[in-house]
Amino acid sequence: MNLFLAEDDASLQEILAISLRKRGHEVTLANDGVDALLSIKEHTFDLLILDVMLPKLSGWDLAETVRKFQSRVPILFITAKGEKEDMIQSYISGGNDFLRKPFHLEELFFRIEELGKRTDKMEQFQLGKFTFNPVRQELSFLHSTQILSHKESALLHYLCQKKGELLPRKEVLLALWGNDDFFSARNMDAYISKLRKRLKGDENVQILNIRGLGYKLIT
């Protein structure tokens, strides 16, 4: 795989780069978030490995920026921060997996292989006349395809995984926004409205708002 590694600890960066190259991977390096962003914009990678606490631009901010122009590439965060909130923030910012320091190299190799397999499988959901690919963040209808934002895709994916079930608002907010405060709730409602507009081509596909309880995706 063609890997990108952003890690500001020079010793750890060297160890990881040598180990990954020995396993046959190509590895491009960066020491801070700004240089990392420039490199990611200029090249295509199979996987991004980002330290959360990067100088100049944090791994989380870097991932959020990357997701605006690169929706498909898997992102693996590595960090010494191990709180539940940190893990949630890693997924909210666009990450696909999260690895706490210190870790064994074999665990890193396993995560990389699994993310590679996940990308290859290209999981798809059939929603009436729509086909949704959460990896590519594509929503296709007949001969046209819409590219969803990362948050739209994450929300629709969550609904698809529990299609036909009532999803409590709090559950969705905590899973995708990390909290259930007023502003997050308003933000989620806005994304629900966006998804409804994208799905209006098939009247049988609906995201129902069960007042005071939550949402339900039906097809």
N, C-alpha and C positions, 0 to 999 in steps of 0.2 A: 504494500500500500504506500501511497505518497502521503506522508504524515507531516503535519505542522505542529511544532512544539513551542509554546511561549512560556518560559520559566526564567525568573530573574535570579534564582540561586545558581551561580555558575557551576558549582560542584555537582549539584543534582542534575542540572541540564546536561552536563558532559556525560554523566553516568547513564542517563536515560537515552541520550542520542547514540552512544556507543552500543548499548544493549539492543536498541531497536534496529540499528543498522546491521548488527550481527544476525538478526532474525530475517534479514532481507528487505527491510523497509527503507524507503527513501525518507530522509528527515530534514526539514527546513527549520531553522531556529530563529527565535527573537527573544530579546531580553526585556522588552517593555511593551505595553499595550499599543502605543502609537506606531512603532515599527511593525508590530504584528499586523495591525490593520492595513498598513500599506502593502505588506507582502501578500495578505489574503486577497486584497483587491486585484493584485497583479497576476496571481497564479491560481491554479485549480488544485485543490487537495482532496484526498479521500476522507480525511478525518482531522479535526482540530483538537489538540490537547492543550488546554489553557489553565494556567495557574490563576486562581481567583485574585490573589493580592499582587497583581502586576503594577509596577510604577507607571505614572503618566496616564494610564487608562486601565481600570480594573478589568479582570477577566469577565465579570458580569456585564459591565458597560460595553466591552468589546463584543461580546456575544450578541447583545441587543442590536448593536450597530451592524454586525455581520448579517443578522437575520433580515435586515431590510433589503439586502441585495443577494443573499445566498441562503435560500431556504432549505436546501437539501442536505448539505454537508453535516455529518454528525459532529457533535461537540461533546468532548469529555472534559469535565472540570477536575483538577487536582488541587487540593487545598488542605492546610493545617486547621482550618475552621471546621468544626465538626458538629455544631449545633443544628437542631432540626430546622430552624429558620434559615440557616445557610443552605441546607440541602434544597429547601423549597425555593429559595431565591435563585438557585442554580437552574432549576427547571423553568421558573418563570422567565428568566432572562434568555431562554432559548437552548439550554443544555439538554443533552440526551442521557447523560450519565454523570455520576459524581463519585470521586475516589478520594478518601481521606488519607492524608499523610500521617505517619509513615506507612508505606505500603510495600508489599513484596513485588518484585518485578513480574513474577508469574501472574499475579492478580492484574497488573496493568496489561500484560499480553492477552489475558483472557477477555478483559473488557474491550480491548481493541478488536479482537476477533468477533466477539458477539455483536458489536456495533456494525461491523462490516457485514455480518450475516443479516442483520435487521434491515440494513439498507438494500441488500440484494433481494430480499423477499418482497419488498414493495407491497405491503399490506394495502388492500383496497376494500372499500365498503360500497355496496349498491344501495342507493337511496332512491327508490322509484326509478325515474329515468336518469338520475344523476349517478355518477361514479366518483367517489372521493378517495384520493390517494394522499394519506397524511404525511408520508415521507417527502413526496414532491410538493405537498401543499397545493394540490390541484383538484379542482371541482369541475368535472366534465359533464356536459349536457349535449346530446346529439353530436354535432360536429364542432362545438365550441368548448373552450377550456378557460376557466377563471383561475388565476393565481391568488391564493388566499394569503393574508398576512400570517405571521407566526401565531399570534394570539387567536385569530379566527380559526386557524387550522387546529390548534390545541383544544379550543372549545368544542368545535364540531367533532373532533376525534373522541373527546370525552363523552359527548352525547351519543355517538355511534356505538361506543363500547357498551353502553347500557340502553340501547334503543328499546323503546316501549316501556321503560321503567321511569318512575317519577324520581327525579334527582333533586334533593333538597338544595335550596339556594346556598346554604352555608357550606355544604359539602363541595360544591363546585367552586365557590369563592376561595376556600382554604386550599383546594387542590391546585388551582390555576393562578390565584392572585396572592395567596399567602396570608390573607386576613379577610374578615367579613365586615369591614367598616363601611360607612355610608358611601364614601367616594369609590371604593372598589365595587360596591354593589351597583352604583350608577354606571360605572365603566363597563361592567359585565352586561347590563341591560342594553347598553349601546351596541356591544358586539353581537348580542342576540338579534337585535334589529337588523344589523348588517347581514347576518347569516340568513335571516328570513328573506331579505331582498334578493340574495344570491340564489335562494332555493325556490323563488316564486314561479319558475318555469314549469314546475309540476305541482299542481294544487293538492295532490295526495301526500306530499312531503310537508310536514308542519312541525314547528317547534312550539308546543303549547306552553302557555304560562298558567300554571295552576296557582291562582292568587293565594299568597301567604304560605305556599308550600314549596314550589320549585318549578322545574321545567321537565317536559317530556317530549322526546323526538319520536314521531310516528310516521310511517310510510305506508 
